[in-house]
């Protein structure tokens, strides 16, 4: 009898403990909800050649050491291949840039029918629209004009203009959004190594999911030596951070844009929409989160943003 009463008392105590102890998820241990993130990824073969086939199962996405679940991998072709391509020209570069316009016009006219091209000029920290996004490529190409040059161009910061393009002149239309920025990279508002306008542009580009490509066009005397090195470094960084590519030919404007534009064309024709799931940000305004995207597919070279914007808690 005593043994029975002892077992009964133990059972009652255990039941009381289980009833009063909150579940683990109530103690903040529940995994945060996930959210699908979509980004543009470029896949190429060596030396700008067409890539081998890459399937969803071949793509690995990590944040830190955590592998994320890839839920979508679709080639940016056909209906999924729509693109808005902004050509942003720094108004302060030399008018000699006009010698490259035949190459630029040929590149614009060679784009697929579902690519809308816009022509913009960086001036006074904003952008001047020469041609809004248009699938009439010949009409857009005809809107190219000579930049005004270092003195008359009055473009204190091409990075302010890039931010303005993204925030004020670029409606989100569910398409790829990419920029070819032709500039010296020199920021006359802050030409030193700690440039707040450059940092803000990098952040804005990544938050908007815009891919940036830069074509170096030699600037004025500010483009020489130390400042020139900073400028080219900034052009390289903003492209790397966004998943794009910088095109250089030393410290002067390339003799011909055509070889670089051919490489850019190969890039634009070999892109994918990648969708993966990651935990929502705990920050109410969301956050930029580092990611690493790679593949073990032989001879496939992936270019992708270093960070993506992750929204905060669902309201």
C-alpha positions in Angstrom: 0.0 0.0 0.0 2.8 2.4 0.9 4.6 1.6 -2.3 1.4 2.4 -4.3 0.9 5.7 -2.5 4.5 6.6 -3.2 4.2 5.9 -6.9 0.9 7.9 -7.0 2.6 10.9 -5.3 5.5 10.8 -7.8 3.1 10.8 -10.7 1.2 13.8 -9.4 4.5 15.7 -8.9 5.7 14.9 -12.5 2.3 15.9 -14.0 2.4 19.2 -12.1 6.0 19.9 -13.4 5.0 19.2 -17.0 1.8 21.3 -16.7 3.6 24.4 -15.3 6.7 24.3 -17.5 6.4 26.3 -20.7 7.3 24.7 -23.9 10.8 25.4 -25.4 9.3 27.6 -28.1 7.9 29.8 -25.4 11.4 30.4 -24.2 12.5 32.0 -27.5 13.9 28.7 -28.9 11.5 28.5 -31.8 13.1 28.9 -35.1 12.1 32.2 -36.7 9.8 32.1 -39.7 11.4 31.9 -43.1 10.9 34.2 -46.1 11.6 33.5 -49.8 14.4 35.7 -51.3 14.8 36.1 -55.0 18.1 37.3 -56.6 19.8 37.3 -59.9 22.8 35.0 -60.5 25.2 34.9 -63.4 26.7 31.6 -64.6 29.5 31.6 -67.1 32.1 29.2 -68.4 35.8 30.1 -68.3 36.8 33.4 -70.1 33.2 34.5 -70.8 32.2 31.3 -72.6 28.7 29.8 -72.4 28.4 27.7 -69.2 27.6 24.0 -68.8 24.0 23.1 -67.7 23.4 23.9 -64.1 20.4 22.4 -62.3 18.8 23.6 -59.0 20.4 20.6 -57.3 23.9 21.9 -58.3 23.4 25.3 -56.5 24.5 25.7 -52.9 23.5 28.8 -50.8 24.9 29.6 -47.4 24.6 32.3 -44.8 27.6 31.9 -42.6 27.8 28.1 -42.0 24.1 27.5 -42.4 23.0 26.0 -45.7 19.8 27.4 -47.0 17.0 25.7 -48.9 17.0 26.5 -52.6 13.4 26.5 -53.8 13.8 28.0 -57.3 16.3 28.1 -60.1 15.0 29.4 -63.4 16.9 30.6 -66.5 16.3 34.3 -67.3 15.0 33.5 -70.7 11.8 34.1 -72.6 9.1 35.5 -70.4 11.4 35.1 -67.4 14.1 37.0 -69.2 12.7 40.5 -69.1 15.3 43.1 -68.3 15.5 46.8 -67.6 19.0 47.9 -68.4 20.0 51.5 -67.4 23.0 53.0 -69.1 24.3 55.7 -66.7 26.9 58.1 -68.1 28.8 60.5 -65.8 28.3 63.9 -67.4 31.8 64.9 -66.2 33.8 62.5 -68.3 35.5 63.7 -71.4 33.4 64.4 -74.5 35.9 62.2 -76.3 33.6 59.4 -75.1 31.7 60.1 -78.3 34.2 57.9 -80.2 32.7 54.9 -78.4 29.1 55.7 -79.3 29.0 53.4 -82.3 30.0 50.5 -80.1 27.3 51.5 -77.5 24.6 51.8 -80.2 25.5 48.4 -81.6 25.3 46.9 -78.2 21.9 48.5 -77.4 20.5 47.4 -80.8 21.6 43.8 -80.2 19.6 43.4 -77.0 16.6 41.0 -77.0 13.2 42.4 -77.6 12.1 42.1 -74.0 15.1 44.2 -72.8 14.1 47.8 -72.1 17.1 50.2 -72.3 17.2 53.6 -70.6 19.8 56.3 -71.1 20.6 58.5 -68.2 23.3 61.1 -67.4 24.7 61.8 -63.9 24.7 65.5 -63.1 24.4 67.6 -60.0 24.0 64.6 -57.8 20.9 63.5 -59.7 20.1 61.9 -63.0 18.9 63.5 -66.3 16.8 61.2 -68.3 17.8 61.2 -72.0 15.5 58.2 -72.8 13.2 56.4 -70.3 13.3 52.6 -70.4 12.2 51.6 -73.9 12.1 48.3 -75.9 12.6 50.4 -79.1 16.3 50.0 -79.0 17.0 52.2 -82.0 15.1 55.1 -80.5 16.9 54.7 -77.2 20.3 54.5 -78.9 19.6 57.7 -80.8 19.3 59.6 -77.4 23.0 59.1 -76.6 24.7 62.5 -76.5 28.2 63.7 -75.6 28.9 64.3 -71.9 29.7 67.9 -71.0 33.2 67.3 -69.6 34.9 67.8 -66.2 34.1 71.5 -65.8 30.7 72.0 -67.5 29.3 68.6 -66.5 29.0 69.6 -62.8 28.6 66.0 -61.6 30.0 66.2 -58.0 29.2 62.6 -57.2 28.3 59.8 -59.6 27.3 57.7 -56.6 24.7 60.2 -55.5 23.3 60.0 -59.0 23.3 56.2 -58.9 21.3 56.3 -55.7 18.9 58.9 -57.2 18.4 56.6 -60.3 17.5 53.7 -58.1 15.2 55.5 -55.7 13.5 58.1 -58.0 13.6 57.0 -61.6 13.3 53.2 -61.6 9.9 51.6 -61.0 10.0 48.1 -59.8 8.4 45.9 -62.4 9.3 42.4 -61.4 12.1 42.3 -64.0 15.9 42.1 -63.7 17.2 45.6 -63.0 20.8 46.2 -64.1 23.1 49.2 -64.7 26.0 49.9 -66.9 27.7 52.9 -65.4 30.3 54.7 -67.5 32.4 56.9 -65.2 35.8 57.6 -63.9 34.6 56.7 -60.4 36.0 59.9 -58.9 33.7 61.4 -56.3 34.4 65.2 -56.3 32.4 65.6 -53.1 34.6 63.2 -51.2 37.5 61.8 -53.3 39.1 60.1 -50.3 39.0 56.5 -49.0 36.0 57.1 -46.7 33.2 58.2 -49.0 29.7 58.3 -47.4 28.1 58.8 -50.8 29.8 55.7 -52.2 28.9 53.6 -49.1 25.2 54.7 -49.4 25.1 53.8 -53.1 26.5 50.3 -52.4 23.8 49.8 -49.7 21.0 51.2 -51.9 22.1 48.9 -54.8 22.0 45.8 -52.6 18.7 46.6 -51.0 17.1 47.2 -54.4 18.6 44.0 -55.8 20.2 45.9 -58.7 23.2 44.5 -60.5 25.9 47.1 -61.4 28.5 46.9 -64.2 31.1 49.7 -64.6 33.0 50.8 -67.6 36.0 53.0 -66.6 36.2 56.2 -68.6 39.4 58.2 -67.8 38.6 61.4 -65.9 40.4 64.7 -65.5 43.4 65.4 -63.4 41.5 64.1 -60.3 41.6 60.7 -62.0 45.4 60.4 -61.6 47.5 58.7 -59.0 46.1 58.2 -55.5 42.6 59.4 -56.2 42.5 57.4 -59.4 43.3 54.3 -57.5 40.5 54.9 -55.0 38.1 55.6 -57.8 38.9 52.4 -59.7 38.7 50.5 -56.4 35.3 51.9 -55.7 34.1 50.9 -59.2 35.4 47.4 -58.6 33.8 47.1 -55.2 30.3 48.3 -56.1 30.2 45.7 -58.9 31.5 42.9 -56.8 29.1 43.6 -54.0 26.1 43.6 -56.4 27.1 40.6 -58.4 28.3 42.6 -61.5 31.6 43.2 -63.2 34.0 46.1 -63.7 35.7 46.7 -67.1 39.0 48.4 -67.2 41.8 49.1 -69.7 44.5 50.6 -67.5 43.9 54.2 -66.2 42.5 55.6 -69.5 39.3 55.2 -71.5 39.4 51.9 -73.5 40.4 52.3 -77.1 37.2 50.3 -77.9 34.2 49.4 -75.8 33.2 46.6 -78.1 35.2 43.7 -76.5 33.9 44.6 -73.0 30.3 45.1 -74.3 30.6 41.6 -75.9 31.5 40.2 -72.5 28.6 42.1 -70.8 26.2 40.7 -73.5 27.4 37.2 -72.6 26.7 37.9 -69.0 23.2 39.2 -69.5 22.3 36.2 -71.6 23.4 33.7 -69.0 21.6 34.7 -65.8 19.2 32.8 -63.5 16.5 33.7 -61.0 17.5 32.1 -57.8 15.0 31.7 -54.9 16.0 30.4 -51.5 14.5 30.5 -48.0 16.1 32.2 -45.1 15.0 33.3 -41.6 13.2 36.7 -41.4 15.2 39.5 -39.9 14.4 40.3 -36.3 15.0 44.0 -37.2 11.6 45.7 -37.9 13.1 47.4 -40.9 14.8 44.3 -42.3 18.5 43.9 -42.9 21.2 43.1 -45.4 22.4 39.6 -44.9 25.6 38.0 -46.2 25.2 35.0 -48.5 27.6 32.8 -50.4 26.4 31.1 -53.6 28.5 28.4 -55.3 28.3 25.3 -57.4 30.3 22.1 -57.6 29.5 21.9 -61.3 32.8 21.8 -63.3 33.6 24.9 -65.4 30.7 26.8 -64.1 31.6 30.2 -62.6 28.9 31.9 -60.5 28.7 35.7 -59.9 26.1 36.8 -57.3 25.5 39.6 -54.8 27.5 39.4 -51.5 24.4 40.5 -49.5 20.6 40.4 -50.0 17.9 42.3 -48.3 15.9 40.2 -45.8 12.6 41.7 -44.6 11.7 42.0 -40.9 8.9 40.3 -38.9 5.5 39.9 -40.7 3.0 42.5 -39.5 
